[in-house]
Amino acid sequence: MIEYNEIFKKMKKIIPLLLLLIVFLPSFAIDIVSTSASQVIGGLNVNVKTFEVEGFNLLSSDFSIEDSIINLSICYSKDGTLAYTNLEHDFFIPLINSGNYTINVDIVLSSFQSTICDSSVVTNTASTTAEYTSLSVNSFEDSERDSFSIYPNPASTKVNLDLEKVFYKRIYLLDSFGRVVRSFDELHKKNIEFDISDLNDGIYFIVIEADNRVFYKKLLKK
């Protein structure tokens, strides 16, 4: 009887701790800790911080824009490890129109060790807002298609830029997450050739920073 009483006393101490642990555990395999957005060259950079109960890999991201609403979907795949980790990723959203934007972020979990996103089930969401100011919206829209040329596009090794019609300050090559993978500061050149053979296949953005506007075009690496 004494042993049972001792066990009962110990359990009374342990149960509240277990309840606290359950309460503070994330409700999903991946919880969004915070989201924020800020203006960068040619659009918004959306920063997403997550807490993972188990190990996950970032597979892909996709976005859509309707008026002032941006829907960003981020897909992860479980990699089989057991770890409590905090992750942080940045995602580039190219924009033309100035305005106040609401960014809705959805987390999608793909199959175990998947290499492509094979799910559309949303497991966690978050929202944030940000303002984007285009330096010259009208000029951008009127002249963007003729501002500069990219060839070939798609490309696999070499890319050429024809810059005869634009006076630029800097040129950036961004990946789909808005990270700068190349930068050029060659104001005297109207034709630039650079190598992309070391880059992964996918969508990139060539961004031209001029005195009073920003131009960008998509580049497909394949």
N, C-alpha and C positions, 0 to 999 in steps of 0.2 A: 504494500500500500504506500509505503514511503517512497519507493522508486517511481510509482505512477504520479505521486504528487510532485516530485522533482521534475519529472518529464513535463508535466502540465505547466509548471512554473516557467521552464525554459521555453516551451512553445508560446506562452503568453508574451515572452520577450521577442521571439522570432517573427511571429505573425504580423505585428505592425510594420516591421522592416520589409517583409515580403510584399505587404500591401503598398507601401511607399514605392518599392521597386517597380511594381506593376503599373502604378499610376504614372511614373515618370518615364517608363519605357516608351519609345516612339510607337505611334499607332500603325505605322507602315514599315515595310522593309527599308524604304528610303523616305525620310522626312525632309521637306524643304525647311531649312533653318531661316533663310532670309533671301530676298530678291531685291535688286536695285538696278537702276538704269541710268546711263549718262550719255551725253552727246559725244560722238567721236566723228572723225572724218567720214562724211557720207552717210551717217545714220546714227543708230543708238547701239551702245554696248550694254547688254543685259548680263548682270552678274548673278549667278545662282549658287548659293551655298547649301549643301545637303549633309545630312547625318545618315550613315548607313549602319544598319544592324548587322548585315552580312556583306561580304565583298561583292562589289558590282563594277562592271566596266561600262563606260560611256560608249554607246554604239553610234547614235546619230541624233540629229535634231532637225526639226522642220518648223516653218512658220507661215502664217498667212496674215494679211493686213486687210482690214475692211474699215474704211473711214479712219477713225482714230483708235481702233481696237486692233491690237497685235496679239495673236494667239501663237504661243511658242510651245511646241511639244518636244520633250526630251526623253530619249529612249535609253534605258540601261539594260544590261544583261548580267545575271548572277554568274560569278566565276567560280563558285564552290569553296571560297575561303571563308573563314569565320573571323570577322574583325569588326570592331566598332570604330568607324573612321569618319572624319569630316572631309568632304570634298568641296572644291570650288571650281566652277567653270564660267567662261565668258562666251557670249553668243552675240554675233554681229547681225543687226537688222538694218539693211540698207533702206534709206528713206529719201523721198524727194520733197514732199510737202511739209511745210512748217506746221506746228500745232502741238497740243498737249495729248499725249498718247497714254492709253492704259494697256499694260502688258500682262496678259494672263498666261501663267506658266503651268503646264501639265507634265506630270511624271508618268511614263509608261514603262512597264517592266516586260522585257522580252523573255523568251525561253532560256533555260539553263545553258550557259556557254554558247548562246546563239551569236552568230556573226552579222546577222541582219535583224532589223526590228520586225518581229512577226506578231505583234500585239497592238491593239488600239484601246485597251482597257486602262483608263486613268486611275492611278492609285493615290495621287496626292496633287494638290493644286495650291497656287499662290498668285498674288497680283501685286503689281507696283505701277507707278506712274512716272512719266518723264516728259520734258519739253524738248522738242527738236526745232531748231531754227536754221532754215536753209539760208545761205548767204544771199542768194539771188534765185528765187524759185522760177520766175518767168524766164530769165535768161537760161537757166539750167534746162528747162523743158523745151525751149525753142531751139537750142543749139546742141543739145546733148548727142543726138544721133550723128552729127557731123563734126563733133569736137576733136576726136582722134580715132584712129583705126588700129585694130588688133588683127594680126594675121601670123600664122594660121590660127583659127579658132573653131573647133577644138584643136589643141596642140599636145604634143607628147614630149618634145625635146626643147626646141627653140621657139621663142615668141618675139615678134617684132612689133614695135609701136611706131606709128606714123603720127608725129605731133606738129605737122606743118600749120594747123589751124588753131592752135592753142598756145598761149604763153603761160608756162607753168612754173611753179615754185618748187614743188616736190611731187614725186610719184611713189605710190605705195602699191605693193601686192599683198592683199589680205587673204587669209584663208576663210572658210565658212564660219569660223568662230570670231572673226574680226581681229585676229592676231596678225601682226606685220611679219611677213616672211621674206620680203625684199623691200628695199627702199633705194631711191635714186635721187641724186641731186646734181644733175648735169644740165644746167640751164642753157648751155650753148648747143646742145644736140637736138635735132628735130627728128631723128630716127634712132631708136634704141633697140638693141637686141639683147635678150638675156635667156639664160638656160633654166628650164624647170624640170629637167629629167630626174632630179633627186626628190621631187615632191610627190606626195601620194595623189592618186587619181581623185578627182572631185571638182567641185565648183570653187573658184577663186574670184576675187574682185580686184580689178585694176582701178585705183583711185588717183585722180589728177587734182592736185590742189593748186588753184590759180589765185590771182590777187583778190577777186571778189566773188568767187563761186567754187564749187567742188563738182567734178565730173566723175562718174564711175561707170564701168562696164563689166559684165561677167566674162570670165575666162574659164573654159572647160578643159581640164587636164585629163587625158585618157591615154 
